Amino acid sequence: MMYVVLFFLAFSLLLYVLLAGADFGAGIVELFSSKKNQAITKKTIYRVMGPVWEANHIWIIIMIVILWVAFPAYYNIIVIYLHIPLTLMLLGITLRGVAFVFRHYDAYKDKSQILYDWMFKISSLLTPVFLGITFGALISGKIIHTTTPIDYSFKILYIDSWLHTFSILTGFFFAALCAFLSAVLLIGEASYGDKKIYVKKATIATIVVVLFGFITILYGYISKIQFVIDFVSNLYAMTTILISAILLIPLWSSIRKGRRVLSRLFAGSQVLLILIAALTPHYPSILFTTDGGISILDNVAPDSVIKVLGISLLIGGFVILPGLFHLLKSFKMIKILERH
């Protein structure tokens, strides 16, 4: 059952990056648009994502539950040492949700709409940044895992572990990835006249993602971050990155031509390849502290717990996945089967 649990953990991570990433990215695309294009994007966002946006967060909830139940040692390190960026991320999700609702459904249209608009756009940017910062902190090797926290200051244990250049670069890389996913999604959702707006946005976002990815890896290598050094020297990771680079050619071609299906397939493939390249070389050590990597398979829950969790995930998967697909299809967020 351990493989079932690990599959759902990885699957939930992939879906959260894809779906919630595109959700966050919509606000980023709106933020970096002209006033005219912001109005167009705002209208498109509510038509496409309005009915289903809350469903995207189910995947991070599943991830948290799996870590909490099956891998308590990992869960404790994450929520204890990175509680500040995680709290800021949750605050961003909350503020974004409030702004999302009130700027559209508020009965009174007054100057408060300006506040809601900015709250939505800024929180859409900062939330994925802090999510990326959290991941950057997990792999940076800056976390001091100790049983005697009294020997360290609050700043050293709970701020320096995540507030550094590498994690911040990782945060902006993830935010750029979210903008890229959203722009590609909106290509297939916009009217014919507005499609060129998102074609341009997707092209720019692709370039920004590549630049931030290169800068982040280069900085990590120069700073001798062990995760990055192992990543660069791993044949499988570099092969995966090479495949990702090659796929940029058909990706850009499908974006320029406004191809709904191909652009989404290639965009999703890019995310999948990035996750494979980042996680595979170090598995099962996906968390790095000052003492080195910590295996996710160390200090796991008892076999009886893993068995019950695995069965629950299988049953839940058979219920949730068809229902989620039907929800997205009903509100025409998924148009993968349509030609145009």
C-alpha positions in Angstrom: 0.0 0.0 0.0 3.0 2.3 0.4 3.2 2.7 -3.4 -0.4 3.6 -3.5 0.1 6.3 -0.9 3.2 7.7 -2.7 1.4 7.7 -6.0 -1.5 9.8 -4.6 1.0 12.1 -3.0 2.8 12.7 -6.3 -0.4 12.8 -8.3 -1.9 15.4 -6.0 1.2 17.5 -6.2 1.0 17.3 -10.0 -2.7 18.3 -10.2 -2.3 21.1 -7.6 0.6 22.6 -9.6 -1.4 22.3 -12.9 -4.9 23.4 -11.7 -4.2 25.7 -8.8 -1.2 27.0 -10.7 -3.4 28.0 -13.6 -5.8 29.5 -11.0 -3.1 31.6 -9.3 -1.6 32.5 -12.7 -4.9 34.1 -13.8 -4.4 36.9 -11.3 -0.8 37.3 -12.3 -1.7 37.6 -16.0 -4.3 40.2 -15.0 -1.8 42.1 -12.8 0.7 42.4 -15.7 -1.9 43.5 -18.3 -3.0 46.9 -19.6 -6.2 48.4 -18.1 -8.2 47.3 -21.1 -6.8 43.8 -21.1 -7.4 43.5 -17.4 -11.1 44.0 -17.9 -11.1 41.3 -20.6 -9.1 38.9 -18.4 -11.3 39.5 -15.4 -14.4 38.6 -17.4 -12.8 35.5 -18.8 -11.5 34.4 -15.4 -15.0 34.4 -13.9 -16.6 32.7 -16.8 -14.0 29.9 -16.8 -12.8 29.5 -13.3 -15.6 31.0 -11.2 -17.6 27.8 -10.8 -14.7 25.5 -10.1 -11.9 27.5 -8.5 -12.4 26.1 -5.0 -12.1 22.6 -6.2 -8.4 23.2 -7.1 -7.4 23.3 -3.5 -8.6 19.7 -2.8 -5.3 18.5 -4.0 -3.2 20.4 -1.5 -5.6 19.2 1.3 -5.0 15.6 0.1 -1.2 16.2 0.2 -1.3 17.6 3.7 -3.5 14.7 5.0 -1.1 12.1 3.4 2.0 13.7 4.9 0.3 14.1 8.3 -0.9 10.5 8.5 1.7 8.5 6.6 4.9 10.6 7.0 4.6 12.5 10.3 8.4 13.2 10.6 8.3 15.0 7.3 5.1 16.8 8.2 6.5 18.0 11.5 9.6 19.5 9.9 7.6 21.3 7.3 5.0 22.8 9.6 7.4 23.7 12.4 10.4 25.2 10.6 8.4 26.7 7.7 5.3 27.8 9.6 5.9 31.5 8.6 5.9 31.1 4.7 3.1 28.5 5.1 1.0 30.9 7.1 1.6 33.7 4.6 0.6 31.3 1.8 -2.7 30.4 3.6 -3.3 34.1 4.3 -2.9 34.8 0.6 -5.3 32.0 -0.4 -7.9 33.4 2.1 -7.5 37.0 0.9 -7.6 35.9 -2.7 -10.8 34.0 -2.1 -12.4 37.0 -0.4 -11.4 39.3 -3.2 -12.5 36.8 -5.8 -16.0 36.7 -4.4 -16.6 40.3 -3.4 -15.2 42.0 -6.6 -17.7 40.0 -8.6 -20.7 39.3 -6.4 -20.8 42.4 -4.2 -24.2 44.0 -4.5 -22.7 47.5 -4.3 -20.3 48.6 -7.0 -18.2 51.4 -5.5 -14.6 52.2 -4.9 -14.2 49.1 -2.8 -14.0 47.2 -6.1 -10.6 48.8 -6.6 -9.4 47.3 -3.3 -10.8 43.9 -4.2 -9.1 44.0 -7.6 -5.7 44.8 -6.1 -6.2 42.3 -3.3 -6.9 39.6 -5.9 -4.0 40.4 -8.1 -1.4 40.9 -5.4 -2.5 37.8 -3.5 -2.5 35.8 -6.7 1.2 36.8 -7.1 2.4 36.4 -3.5 0.6 33.1 -2.8 2.5 31.0 -5.3 5.7 32.9 -4.5 5.5 31.8 -0.8 4.5 28.3 -2.0 7.6 28.2 -4.1 9.7 29.7 -1.3 8.5 26.8 0.9 9.7 24.2 -1.6 13.0 26.1 -2.1 13.5 26.1 1.6 12.9 22.3 1.8 15.6 21.5 -0.7 18.1 24.3 0.2 19.7 22.6 3.1 19.3 25.6 5.3 16.8 24.1 7.8 18.4 23.3 11.1 16.6 20.2 12.4 17.3 20.1 16.1 15.9 18.5 19.3 17.2 21.5 21.3 15.7 24.6 19.7 16.6 26.6 22.8 20.2 26.6 21.6 19.2 28.7 18.6 17.5 32.1 18.1 14.1 32.4 16.5 15.6 34.1 13.5 18.1 31.3 12.8 15.5 28.5 13.1 12.4 30.0 11.6 13.4 32.8 9.3 16.9 32.1 8.0 15.7 28.7 6.9 13.5 30.2 4.2 14.3 33.9 3.8 17.3 33.6 1.4 18.1 34.1 -2.2 17.7 30.5 -3.4 14.2 30.0 -2.0 13.1 33.5 -3.2 14.3 32.6 -6.7 12.4 29.3 -6.5 9.3 31.3 -5.4 9.4 33.6 -8.4 10.1 30.7 -10.7 6.9 29.0 -9.5 4.9 32.2 -9.9 6.2 32.5 -13.4 5.2 28.9 -14.1 1.7 29.7 -12.8 1.4 32.7 -15.1 2.5 30.4 -18.0 -0.1 27.8 -17.2 -2.9 30.3 -16.9 -2.0 32.1 -20.2 -2.0 28.8 -22.0 -5.3 27.8 -20.5 -6.9 31.2 -21.4 -5.8 30.8 -25.1 -8.5 28.2 -25.5 -11.1 30.0 -23.5 -10.9 33.5 -25.0 -12.9 34.7 -27.9 -11.2 34.8 -31.3 -10.5 38.5 -31.1 -9.0 38.2 -27.6 -7.0 35.1 -28.2 -3.9 37.0 -29.4 -3.6 38.7 -26.0 -3.0 35.3 -24.3 -0.8 34.1 -27.1 1.5 37.0 -26.4 1.2 36.5 -22.6 2.0 32.8 -22.9 5.0 33.4 -25.1 6.4 36.0 -22.6 5.7 33.7 -19.6 7.5 30.8 -21.3 10.6 33.0 -21.6 10.4 34.2 -18.0 10.0 30.6 -16.7 13.1 29.5 -18.7 15.1 32.5 -17.4 14.1 32.1 -13.8 14.7 28.3 -14.0 18.2 28.9 -15.4 19.0 31.6 -12.9 17.8 29.5 -9.9 19.8 26.5 -10.9 22.9 28.6 -11.7 22.7 30.4 -8.3 22.1 27.1 -6.5 25.1 25.5 -8.2 27.4 28.5 -7.5 26.2 28.6 -3.9 27.0 24.9 -3.6 23.5 23.8 -2.6 23.7 20.1 -2.5 20.3 19.5 -4.1 21.2 21.5 -7.1 24.7 20.0 -7.4 23.2 16.5 -7.4 20.5 17.6 -9.8 23.0 19.0 -12.3 25.2 15.9 -12.1 22.3 13.4 -12.5 22.0 11.9 -15.9 18.3 11.2 -15.7 17.5 14.8 -14.5 19.6 16.3 -17.3 18.0 14.0 -19.9 14.6 15.1 -18.6 15.5 18.8 -18.9 16.8 18.2 -22.4 13.5 16.6 -23.4 11.7 19.6 -21.8 13.9 22.0 -23.8 13.2 20.2 -27.1 9.5 20.3 -26.4 9.7 24.1 -26.1 9.8 24.2 -29.9 6.4 22.6 -30.6 5.1 24.3 -27.5 5.9 27.8 -28.9 4.6 26.8 -32.3 1.2 25.6 -30.8 1.0 28.8 -28.7 1.6 31.1 -31.6 -1.0 29.3 -33.7 -3.4 29.4 -30.7 -3.9 25.6 -30.7 -6.0 24.8 -27.6 -5.3 21.1 -27.2 -1.7 21.0 -28.2 -0.6 24.0 -26.2 -2.3 22.6 -23.1 -0.7 19.1 -23.6 2.7 20.6 -24.1 2.3 22.9 -21.1 1.2 20.0 -18.9 4.1 18.0 -20.2 6.5 20.7 -19.2 5.2 20.7 -15.6 5.4 16.9 -15.4 9.0 16.9 -16.7 10.0 19.6 -14.3 8.6 17.7 -11.3 10.3 14.5 -12.5 13.6 16.2 -13.0 13.5 17.8 -9.6 12.2 14.9 -7.5 13.5 11.7 -9.1 17.3 12.1 -8.6 16.9 12.5 -4.9 14.1 10.2 -4.1 13.4 9.2 -1.3 15.4 12.2 0.1 13.1 15.1 -0.9 13.9 17.3 2.1 17.4 18.6 2.9 18.6 20.0 6.2 22.0 21.2 7.4 22.7 17.6 8.3 21.9 16.3 4.8 18.9 14.7 3.1 16.1 13.1 5.0 14.3 10.1 3.5 10.6 10.3 3.3 10.5 6.6 4.0 12.1 7.1 7.4 9.9 7.1 10.5 6.7 6.4 8.5 3.4 5.4 10.1 2.8 1.8 11.0 1.8 -0.7 8.3 -1.8 -0.9 9.6 -2.1 2.9 9.1 -0.6 2.9 5.7 -3.0 0.1 4.6 -6.1 1.9 5.8 -4.8 5.2 4.2 -4.1 3.4 0.9 -7.5 1.8 0.8 -9.2 5.1 1.6 -7.3 6.9 -1.2 -8.3 4.3 -3.7 -11.9 4.5 -2.8 -11.8 8.3 -2.7 -10.0 8.4 -6.0 -12.8 6.4 -7.7 -15.3 8.9 -6.3 -13.5 12.2 -6.6 -11.7 11.9 -9.9 -14.8 11.2 -12.1 -16.8 13.8 -10.2 -14.1 16.4 -10.6 -13.8 15.7 -14.3 -17.5 16.0 -14.7 -17.5 19.3 -12.8 -14.8 20.8 -15.0 -16.4 19.5 -18.1 -19.8 20.7 -17.2 -18.5 24.3 -16.8 -16.5 23.9 -20.0 -13.2 24.4 -18.3 -12.0 21.2 -20.0 -12.2 21.4 -23.7 -9.5 18.8 -24.5 -11.9 16.8 -26.6 -12.9 19.7 -28.8 -11.0 20.6 -32.0 -11.2 24.4 -31.7 
